[in-house]
């Protein structure tokens, strides 16, 4: 199972692709689990809620992009405004 992380920096317009380790993808099947672990691993949870560096993650499910006629879903993740 191959998964790719697309990082988009809205401050400078830089876009980069990074592979996600297969072990991580298999452990957290689907967009929700994977996005949650990527968010938890990518930033200090004590970050200011209004800090522009705070990540916003859009994740799709495992069936997204396949031609099976199934409906795909996209979910957005970030840290809450209140601690």
HELIX and SHEET records of a PDB file:
HELIX    1   1 UNK A   22  UNK A   27  1                                   6    
HELIX    2   2 UNK A   31  UNK A   42  1                                  12    
SHEET    1   A 2 UNK A   4  UNK A   8  0                                        
SHEET    2   A 2 UNK A  15  UNK A  19 -1                                        
SHEET    1   B 2 UNK A  57  UNK A  60  0                                        
SHEET    2   B 2 UNK A  74  UNK A  77 -1                                        
END                                                                             
